[in-house]
Amino acid sequence: CVAAGLAEVVVSQSDWHYHQGDGSAQWWGGVWAGRMLQSDFAHQAQEYGLADWVELNQIRQAWQGWGQLPDADFVMHHHQVVACRSPTGLSVL
């Protein structure tokens, strides 16, 4: 970091947790179900030959089904890095 001219680096992490207990799994499943057919993801999956409309629809149905499971649980880990560069070389944080 110092070699790159960074004055301060702050690293943190967080987890997003979706589970059936609070209804967030059903919501998250619905979000991804919608993305399977109506998003840049859907168009790119087809363009790159990763999936066709039939497969995307099957994945959409799977996301919807998962969101209805009584034990549905999903955790997404995030790692954040914020780095600042000061033109004067002084710390900016």
Backbone bond lengths (Angstrom), bond angles and torsions (degrees), N, CA, C in turn:
res aa  C-N    CA-C-N  psi(-1)  N-CA   C-N-CA  omega(-1)  CA-C   N-CA-C  phi
1 C - - - 1.444 - - 1.519 111.83 -
2 V 1.332 116.68 -41.15 1.457 120.04 179.82 1.523 110.24 -63.01
3 A 1.326 117.13 -41.73 1.464 121.06 179.84 1.528 111.50 -62.03
4 A 1.322 117.02 -27.31 1.457 121.27 179.09 1.526 112.08 -84.77
5 G 1.325 117.40 -2.16 1.453 120.97 178.72 1.512 114.07 83.29
6 L 1.310 117.27 21.49 1.463 120.52 -179.32 1.519 110.26 -85.95
7 A 1.321 115.36 131.37 1.459 120.71 -178.37 1.519 111.87 -84.70
8 E 1.302 116.33 -38.02 1.468 121.35 -177.62 1.516 109.00 -141.83
9 V 1.302 116.84 141.38 1.456 122.12 175.10 1.523 107.30 -131.00
10 V 1.320 116.55 125.92 1.458 121.85 177.61 1.529 107.28 -118.61
11 V 1.318 115.70 123.24 1.455 121.55 -179.01 1.525 108.41 -114.97
12 S 1.321 116.26 134.79 1.463 120.15 177.43 1.525 108.86 -145.99
13 Q 1.310 115.92 172.85 1.460 121.39 177.93 1.506 109.23 -144.71
14 S 1.328 114.11 155.99 1.456 119.97 176.36 1.522 108.51 -152.36
15 D 1.301 115.57 159.77 1.456 121.52 177.19 1.516 108.97 -123.34
16 W 1.329 115.49 136.62 1.451 121.54 170.45 1.510 106.39 -102.02
17 H 1.322 117.01 125.71 1.462 122.21 -174.49 1.524 109.37 -120.67
18 Y 1.317 115.91 121.02 1.458 122.29 177.97 1.520 107.76 -113.72
19 H 1.322 116.87 124.80 1.459 119.58 179.90 1.522 110.06 -147.17
20 Q 1.298 114.44 160.97 1.456 120.34 -174.06 1.527 112.21 -68.60
21 G 1.321 116.81 -25.87 1.457 120.16 -177.22 1.517 114.43 -56.08
22 D 1.325 117.17 -35.11 1.468 119.46 -179.76 1.534 112.62 -111.74
23 G 1.317 117.25 8.18 1.455 121.49 178.46 1.521 114.65 83.21
24 S 1.337 117.38 -2.83 1.459 118.88 -176.64 1.529 112.30 -71.37
25 A 1.336 118.77 -26.23 1.469 120.63 177.13 1.526 109.99 -65.56
26 Q 1.304 116.80 -41.97 1.463 120.00 178.23 1.527 109.93 -63.26
27 W 1.323 117.28 -42.47 1.458 121.44 178.24 1.527 110.27 -62.63
28 W 1.353 117.38 -49.00 1.467 121.86 -177.56 1.533 110.73 -62.81
29 G 1.331 116.80 -41.30 1.455 120.47 176.08 1.518 111.48 -60.60
30 G 1.325 117.30 -39.31 1.459 121.60 177.97 1.520 112.47 -67.18
31 V 1.329 116.26 -39.01 1.467 120.47 177.82 1.524 109.97 -60.12
32 W 1.337 116.44 -49.68 1.460 119.41 -178.23 1.519 112.25 -71.77
33 A 1.310 117.66 -31.39 1.469 119.85 175.33 1.529 109.59 -60.54
34 G 1.322 117.22 -43.08 1.453 121.11 178.40 1.517 112.80 -65.55
35 R 1.316 116.50 -38.01 1.462 120.53 179.96 1.525 112.63 -65.78
36 M 1.310 116.37 -25.62 1.463 119.19 -177.21 1.522 112.74 -64.11
37 L 1.329 117.35 -26.13 1.459 119.91 -177.89 1.528 113.53 -120.04
38 Q 1.341 117.40 -19.19 1.460 119.97 -172.22 1.519 111.68 -132.92
39 S 1.323 116.43 65.82 1.463 119.77 179.46 1.518 109.75 -164.37
40 D 1.319 115.22 169.90 1.461 119.71 172.84 1.524 110.35 -60.37
41 F 1.331 116.64 -34.13 1.467 120.62 177.76 1.523 110.36 -56.08
42 A 1.330 117.21 -47.07 1.463 121.60 -178.40 1.526 110.99 -61.85
43 H 1.320 116.62 -44.32 1.460 120.45 -178.87 1.531 111.18 -68.25
44 Q 1.319 116.84 -41.03 1.462 120.30 179.68 1.521 111.88 -68.76
45 A 1.319 118.08 -36.93 1.466 121.17 178.24 1.520 110.08 -59.59
46 Q 1.319 116.19 -39.84 1.461 120.18 177.66 1.534 111.39 -73.30
47 E 1.310 115.89 -44.79 1.467 120.86 -177.94 1.528 111.22 -59.18
48 Y 1.332 117.03 -39.74 1.464 121.30 -178.67 1.526 112.33 -86.50
49 G 1.332 116.95 1.61 1.457 120.54 178.45 1.519 114.09 73.71
50 L 1.324 117.29 22.79 1.467 121.42 -178.81 1.517 112.67 -84.15
51 A 1.330 116.98 -29.45 1.464 121.63 -179.18 1.516 109.01 -161.66
52 D 1.329 115.60 150.36 1.467 119.38 174.15 1.530 108.07 -104.88
53 W 1.357 117.14 -179.22 1.464 120.36 -176.66 1.524 111.99 -61.59
54 V 1.328 117.77 -35.71 1.464 120.51 179.53 1.522 109.98 -63.49
55 E 1.342 116.36 -46.90 1.469 120.40 179.64 1.527 111.40 -65.59
56 L 1.318 116.89 -41.93 1.464 119.81 178.37 1.526 111.24 -62.28
57 N 1.312 117.23 -37.35 1.457 120.41 177.09 1.529 111.00 -67.06
58 Q 1.322 117.38 -37.72 1.466 120.55 176.47 1.525 110.82 -64.46
59 I 1.324 116.33 -40.54 1.469 120.42 177.45 1.526 109.74 -65.86
60 R 1.337 116.92 -39.70 1.471 121.16 177.15 1.525 110.31 -58.31
61 Q 1.321 116.29 -45.93 1.465 120.54 179.41 1.522 111.16 -64.11
62 A 1.325 116.84 -36.95 1.465 120.26 178.63 1.529 111.03 -65.19
63 W 1.342 117.56 -42.17 1.462 120.43 177.13 1.528 111.00 -61.93
64 Q 1.324 116.67 -42.53 1.465 120.12 178.59 1.527 110.45 -63.24
65 G 1.317 117.07 -43.45 1.457 120.88 178.80 1.514 112.24 -63.77
66 W 1.329 116.09 -42.75 1.465 120.22 179.00 1.528 110.39 -59.68
67 G 1.331 117.05 -42.61 1.460 120.91 -178.79 1.514 113.86 -63.58
68 Q 1.324 117.62 -17.40 1.458 122.36 179.38 1.528 113.19 -93.47
69 L 1.330 117.61 -11.96 1.468 120.16 -177.33 1.523 110.97 -65.14
70 P 1.330 117.59 139.35 1.470 119.68 -179.03 1.529 113.02 -66.42
71 D 1.341 117.39 -22.07 1.464 120.28 -179.41 1.527 112.03 -112.93
72 A 1.329 117.51 22.66 1.460 121.42 179.22 1.525 109.92 -59.73
73 D 1.330 115.70 133.25 1.457 121.23 -177.64 1.525 108.15 -153.53
74 F 1.323 117.45 134.88 1.458 121.98 -177.22 1.518 108.26 -148.87
75 V 1.331 117.41 129.93 1.456 121.67 178.41 1.524 108.74 -124.07
76 M 1.313 116.08 132.28 1.456 121.69 177.35 1.531 107.61 -118.74
77 H 1.323 116.03 118.47 1.460 121.48 -178.83 1.525 109.56 -90.40
78 H 1.328 115.55 137.69 1.465 121.26 178.68 1.524 108.94 -124.55
79 H 1.303 114.92 139.76 1.461 122.23 176.90 1.526 106.33 -122.28
80 Q 1.320 116.48 118.30 1.454 120.87 -176.90 1.528 110.78 -109.48
81 V 1.313 116.07 139.41 1.465 122.08 174.87 1.526 107.37 -130.77
82 V 1.322 115.75 123.54 1.454 121.23 175.16 1.523 106.58 -116.68
83 A 1.320 115.40 122.67 1.458 119.98 -179.55 1.521 108.69 -127.12
84 C 1.305 115.75 138.59 1.458 120.86 179.97 1.521 109.47 -119.09
85 R 1.300 114.37 144.22 1.455 120.82 179.56 1.521 107.65 -121.17
86 S 1.282 116.60 125.49 1.457 121.20 -179.56 1.523 109.76 -103.04
87 P 1.338 117.67 126.17 1.458 119.35 179.28 1.533 113.29 -63.68
88 T 1.329 115.90 -22.15 1.469 119.33 -179.62 1.511 111.89 -92.85
89 G 1.323 116.38 -7.11 1.465 120.15 -178.06 1.514 112.37 85.64
90 L 1.350 117.56 -0.75 1.449 121.23 179.72 1.520 110.31 -88.15
91 S 1.283 116.62 152.38 1.470 121.45 177.57 1.518 109.24 -64.03
92 V 1.345 115.63 136.64 1.463 119.59 -178.32 1.530 112.43 -111.02
93 L 1.311 118.37 -4.17 1.471 120.71 179.36 1.504 110.11 -103.26
